[in-house]
Amino acid sequence: MQRVGDFLQDFLRLFTDLKAVLNGWCSQFGLWVYALLFLIIFVETGLVILPFLPGDSLLFAVGALAADPASGLSVPLLMVLLSVAAILGDAVNYYVGHRVGPAIFRSDTSWLLNRRHLLRAQSFYEKHGGKTIFLARFIPIIRTFAPFVAGVGRMGYLRFALYNVLGGVTWVTVCVLAGVFFGRIPWVEEHFEAVIVAIVLISVVPVLIEVHKARRESARARAAGQDPAR
């Protein structure tokens, strides 16, 4: 029980002291740390109910840690394993959305599970699905919901799989290598927590921009007497 409690405590510290937690895991679990990192990335991308797990920041921190030979971590192995975790996570998320979406979006009156939302998702992914799946990789929370909604919207699986693989490999590679090349810079090491926060904030910027654009388009549609939901 104590080990479980210690692990849960470490898990909570992922959000406050990521670097120290990763160092501790490398010392405590040895090669099993690869499996642990794989699991976190898979869950963050694959379970729509857990969109708050660290993604970009974890990959950056892992890259920074792996840049130190004393860590015993292999950068190529990390990139391969975590890319696979990200791709499998999105695939599972898509499958769940594909299976349960039509069943739960049946109501014509529900605010959240309205059938119109399902039709809108289908229309959106027919037009923009590939770009959305790829770009969503770099946006916290959105990357967890995007594959689920793609499944709900019946986006073609082959098209989804193509952008899933491209997005997963690109996301992991960019974030891990950013940690490798910049994480060992003295200033970054001294202000590591601030850098992690900055990464999260920068990742959210595209969401804010898209929300602003959507509101402007909705306002224009209303002014023109159109239904913005169409």
N, C-alpha and C positions, 0 to 999 in steps of 0.2 A: 504493500500500500504506500509505503514511503517513497518508493521509486516512482510510482504512478503520480504521487503528489509532486515530486520534484520535476517530473516531465511536464505536468500541467503548468507548474510555475514557470518553467523554461518557455513553454508555449506562449504564455501571456507576455513574457519578456521579449518575444519576437517583435512586439510592437513598440518597445521602449529601449531595448538594448540589444539590437540584432547582432552586432559584431561579437559581443561577449558570448552570446548564446551559441553562435556558430563555432567559435573557438572551443567552447566547452563541449559541444557535441563531437567535434573532431577528436578531442582527447578522450572522451568517454566511450564513444561508439566505434571509433576506427573506421573501417571500410563500410560499416552499416550506415554511416552518415549519408552515403549515396542513396540508399533506399529511403531514408527519412526525407531527404530533399526531394526525391522523386515523388513521394507521397504528398508532400505539401503542394507542389506545383500541380500534380494531378487533381487534387481536391479543389484547389483554388480555381482551376479552369473547368472542372468536371461536375461539381456539385453546385447547382444554382442557389442553394440555401446558404452557401459559405463564400460570398463574394468579397468578404472583407480581409481574407488572408493576404499576407504580403506577397507580392509578385515581382514587380520591377525592383523594389528595394532589396528583396531577398537575392535575386539573381546578381545584382550589382555587388552586394556584400559577399556573396559566394565567389564571384570573380576576383574581388580584392583579396579575399583570404587565399584563394588558390594561387595568386601571384607570388605568395611567399612559399618557397620550397619546403619550409619547415612544416607547413600544414599537411603535407602528404597528399593533397588533392590534385587530380589531373584535370587540367582545363579542357582538353579534347573530350575526355570521358564525361565530364560534367555537361558539356554542350550537347553531346549525343543523348545521354540519358534524360536530361531535362527537356530537350526538344521532343523526345518520344513521350514524356509525361504530359507536356502541353498539348500535343497532337491527340493523344488518347483521351485526355480530359475533355477537349472540345467535341470529339467524336461521341463520347458517352452523353455529353450534355445535349448534343443534337438529337441523338436517339431518343432520349427521354422526352424532349420537346415534340418530336415527331410522333411518338406513341401516345402521349397524354394530351397534347394540345387540342386536337379536335374534340376530344371527349369533355374537356373542361370549359372550352369556349363555346358553349351552346346557348347561353342566355341572350335574349334581346334587350333585357332591362338592367342587367348587372353593370355596375360602374367599372369593375375590374375585369371580369371574365365575359365581356360582351362579345358576341359573334362578330361584330363589326371590327373589333380589334384584330381578330384572326384574319379577316379578309384584308385588312389594311396591312398586316404583317406579310401576307402572301404577296400582295401587290408590291410592297417595298422591296422584298428580297428578290422578286423577279427583275427589278430594275437595278438595284444597288447592292445586292447580296454579297458578291465577291469582294468588293471594296470594303464593305462593312466588316466582314469576317477578318480581313487582313488588318485594317486599321484599329479595330477594337482590341487587338492584342496589346496595344500600347496604352490602353486607357483602363485604369482600375475600375472594378465593379462592372463596367460595360462589357469587358472581355468575358466575364462569367455569364452574363445574360444573352450576349449576341448569338452564340451557337444554339442556345435553348430556343430563342425566338426564331432562328433560322429553321429549326426543326418544326416548330409550331406552324411557321409560314410555308412549310413544304418546299423549301429550297431544294433543288436537285442535288442528290448526295454527291455525285461525281464532281460537280462544280464546287460544292461545299468542301469536299475533301482536298481539292487542289489548293484552295485558298487557306484551308486549315493548315496544311503542311507548310506552305510558303510563309504564312504568318507565324506559325509556331517556331520554325527554324530561325526566321529572321529575328523575332522577339528575343528568344533565348541567346542567340549569338551576339546581338547588339548589346544587350544588358550585361551579359557575362564579360564580354571583351571590354566594355566600358569600365567595369570594375577592375579588370586585369591591368589596363593601361592607366587609369586615373586613380584607382583606389589606394595605391601605394604612394601617391604624392603626399609629402609631409603635411601640407595644409589640409588636404582632404582627410588624412588620418586624424589630425587634431580636431577637425570639425565634422567627424563622420556622421553623427546624429543629425546635424543641420543639413548635411548633403542629402541624407536619406529623405528628410522631410521635403527638401527642395525637389527631389526626384518625383515624389508623390504629387506635389503641387503642380509641377510642370506637366505631369501626366494627365491631370484633371483639366488643364486649360482647353484641350480640344472639345471636351464635353461642354464646358461653359460656352464656347463659341457656337457649337451646334445648337444648344438650347436657345441662345440668343437669336440665331438665324431662324429657327423653327417658330419662335414667337413672332418675329417680324413677318414671316410668310403667312402665319395664321392671322395676324392683324390685317395684312393686305387682303387676304381672302375674305375676311369678314367685311372689310370696307367695300369690297367688290360685290358683296351679296352672295358669296359662294360658301359652300360647306367645307371648312378646312380639313375635315376628317376624310374626305374623299381622296 
